Amino acid sequence: MTSPPCAPRALDGRAAVVTGASRGIGRAIAEELARAGAALCVTARDTEGVRETVAALRAQGADAVGVAGSVADPAHLWEVTERTMAAYGRVDIVVNNAATNQPYGPLMEAEPDAWRAAFTVNVEAPLRLVQCAWRAWMGEHGGAVVTVCTEGAAHVGPNVGAYGTSKAALLHLTAQLAGELGPLVRVNSVSPGLVRTEMARFVWERAEESVAAALPTGRIGEPEDVARAVRWLVSDEASWITGADLLVDGGTRVRAASPTGDAPAVQNRLRYHLPGS
Ligand SMILES: NC(=O)c1ccc[n+]([C@@H]2O[C@H](COP(=O)([O-])OP(=O)(O)OC[C@H]3O[C@@H](n4cnc5c(N)ncnc54)[C@H](OP(=O)(O)O)[C@@H]3O)[C@@H](O)[C@H]2O)c1
C-alpha cells in the first residue's frame, strides 16, 4: 500500500534569502520558512554561525545554502543572490533582517562613520539586496519582500537615536518599494517589540518582568512570534497585502497609547473591557 501524499506546504517550490540568520529572529525566520517548504539561502558575518544554521536547516529536511559576509558589502549581496540562483534557479522571497543598533548613545556624540555604518546596514543594504533580487528574478517573475523594522521606530528614546532614525527610514523605504515594485513584488515590514535575542539582551535581562507586566499579552516576544508573522506575509495568503507594517509587539503600541504610558496589563484589560470602568 502506498502512503498518502503529503499536503502541499505554503512555500513549497520557493527560494528565500534571509539575512542575519545565524541566530535570533533571523534564525527563527529561516527555520519557519523552511518548515513551510521554502529552500533557503542564509547569511551572517560569522562563517561558523552560517555553517551551523545551514546544518540545522538541512537536519530539518530543508534545502539550504549559506554565504558569510556583511550586508554592508554590495559584493556580498550580489554573491548571495547568485548563490541562491545557482542553487535553486529562483529568488522568490527576501527577508531583510540583519541590522545594527550601533552607535549607542546621545546623537550629539554620534561619529560620522558610525552613523553612516548604521544607515548602510539598516537602510541601504535592504535596498541593494532587493535590487539584486529584482534584477536576477523578481523583476520578471515576482516575489515577496519583508523588512524587519522595530516598533520603537515610532518613538524617541534615550541612546537609540541612530537605530530608531534608520529604522524609521527603513519603514519609508519599505512603503516606497511597495509602490514601485507592484504588482509583481509585494513589500511589507514587521515591527517587533522586545524579543528575547542577543541584540536586546541588555534590556530583557534587566527588565523582562516589568516590560512583560506592562503589555496586554503579559510577556515579551520570542523569535518565533516574529517568524510566524513573516511566514504569513510572504505566503499567498497575504497576496493583497503590500506596503503594510505589521506590529508584532505583544501590544507595546497599545501600552504606549495608554494614559499612564506603562499601565500594567491588568489595568488595560479593566479599562478596555469592563463597562463603566
Ligand atoms: N530583539 C529585539 O527586541 C528586536 C526588536 C525590534 C526589532 N528587532 C530587529 O530584529 C532584527 C534581528 O535582530 P535580533 O534581535 O535577532 O538580533 P541578533 O540576535 O543580534 O541577530 C542579528 C543577526 O544579524 C547578523 N548580522 C548583524 N550584523 C550583520 C551584518 N552587518 N551583515 C550580516 N549579518 C549581520 C548576526 O550575525 P553576525 O554577527 O555573525 O553577522 C545575527 O545573525 C533586526 O533587524 C533588529 O533591528 C529586534
PDBQT file of the ligand as one rigid body, heavy atoms in Angstrom, charges set to zero:
ROOT
HETATM    1  N1  LIG A 301      15.392  41.687  19.593  1.00  0.00    +0.000 N 
HETATM    2  C1  LIG A 301      14.520  42.692  19.639  1.00  0.00    +0.000 C 
HETATM    3  O1  LIG A 301      13.974  43.036  20.701  1.00  0.00    +0.000 OA
HETATM    4  C2  LIG A 301      14.185  43.446  18.387  1.00  0.00    +0.000 A 
HETATM    5  C3  LIG A 301      13.145  44.395  18.462  1.00  0.00    +0.000 A 
HETATM    6  C4  LIG A 301      12.795  45.085  17.308  1.00  0.00    +0.000 A 
HETATM    7  C5  LIG A 301      13.432  44.826  16.117  1.00  0.00    +0.000 A 
HETATM    8  N2  LIG A 301      14.462  43.896  16.075  1.00  0.00    +0.000 N 
HETATM    9  C6  LIG A 301      15.080  43.671  14.782  1.00  0.00    +0.000 C 
HETATM   10  O2  LIG A 301      15.126  42.289  14.508  1.00  0.00    +0.000 OA
HETATM   11  C7  LIG A 301      16.195  42.002  13.614  1.00  0.00    +0.000 C 
HETATM   12  C8  LIG A 301      17.015  40.836  14.136  1.00  0.00    +0.000 C 
HETATM   13  O3  LIG A 301      17.560  41.212  15.393  1.00  0.00    +0.000 OA
HETATM   14  P1  LIG A 301      17.867  40.150  16.542  1.00  0.00    +0.000 P 
HETATM   15  O4  LIG A 301      17.279  40.699  17.765  1.00  0.00    +0.000 OA
HETATM   16  O5  LIG A 301      17.529  38.774  16.103  1.00  0.00    +0.000 OA
HETATM   17  O6  LIG A 301      19.463  40.340  16.646  1.00  0.00    +0.000 OA
HETATM   18  P2  LIG A 301      20.640  39.287  16.930  1.00  0.00    +0.000 P 
HETATM   19  O7  LIG A 301      20.188  38.183  17.797  1.00  0.00    +0.000 OA
HETATM   20  O8  LIG A 301      21.775  40.125  17.373  1.00  0.00    +0.000 OA
HETATM   21  O9  LIG A 301      20.944  38.680  15.480  1.00  0.00    +0.000 OA
HETATM   22  C9  LIG A 301      21.427  39.501  14.466  1.00  0.00    +0.000 C 
HETATM   23  C10 LIG A 301      21.775  38.662  13.268  1.00  0.00    +0.000 C 
HETATM   24  O10 LIG A 301      22.226  39.533  12.220  1.00  0.00    +0.000 OA
HETATM   25  C11 LIG A 301      23.575  39.195  11.847  1.00  0.00    +0.000 C 
HETATM   26  N3  LIG A 301      24.228  40.444  11.484  1.00  0.00    +0.000 N 
HETATM   27  C12 LIG A 301      24.477  41.514  12.257  1.00  0.00    +0.000 A 
HETATM   28  N4  LIG A 301      25.100  42.460  11.543  1.00  0.00    +0.000 NA
HETATM   29  C13 LIG A 301      25.246  41.972  10.291  1.00  0.00    +0.000 A 
HETATM   30  C14 LIG A 301      25.821  42.474   9.094  1.00  0.00    +0.000 A 
HETATM   31  N5  LIG A 301      26.405  43.686   9.041  1.00  0.00    +0.000 N 
HETATM   32  N6  LIG A 301      25.786  41.686   7.972  1.00  0.00    +0.000 NA
HETATM   33  C15 LIG A 301      25.219  40.464   8.013  1.00  0.00    +0.000 A 
HETATM   34  N7  LIG A 301      24.670  39.944   9.112  1.00  0.00    +0.000 NA
HETATM   35  C16 LIG A 301      24.672  40.694  10.244  1.00  0.00    +0.000 A 
HETATM   36  C17 LIG A 301      24.143  38.480  13.084  1.00  0.00    +0.000 C 
HETATM   37  O11 LIG A 301      25.198  37.567  12.777  1.00  0.00    +0.000 OA
HETATM   38  P3  LIG A 301      26.759  38.042  12.693  1.00  0.00    +0.000 P 
HETATM   39  O12 LIG A 301      27.021  38.803  13.962  1.00  0.00    +0.000 OA
HETATM   40  O13 LIG A 301      27.531  36.779  12.566  1.00  0.00    +0.000 OA
HETATM   41  O14 LIG A 301      26.854  38.908  11.488  1.00  0.00    +0.000 OA
HETATM   42  C18 LIG A 301      22.919  37.696  13.526  1.00  0.00    +0.000 C 
HETATM   43  O15 LIG A 301      22.754  36.549  12.706  1.00  0.00    +0.000 OA
HETATM   44  C19 LIG A 301      16.970  43.319  13.469  1.00  0.00    +0.000 C 
HETATM   45  O16 LIG A 301      16.568  43.956  12.280  1.00  0.00    +0.000 OA
HETATM   46  C20 LIG A 301      16.522  44.129  14.672  1.00  0.00    +0.000 C 
HETATM   47  O17 LIG A 301      16.643  45.510  14.454  1.00  0.00    +0.000 OA
HETATM   48  C21 LIG A 301      14.839  43.209  17.173  1.00  0.00    +0.000 A 
ENDROOT
TORSDOF 0
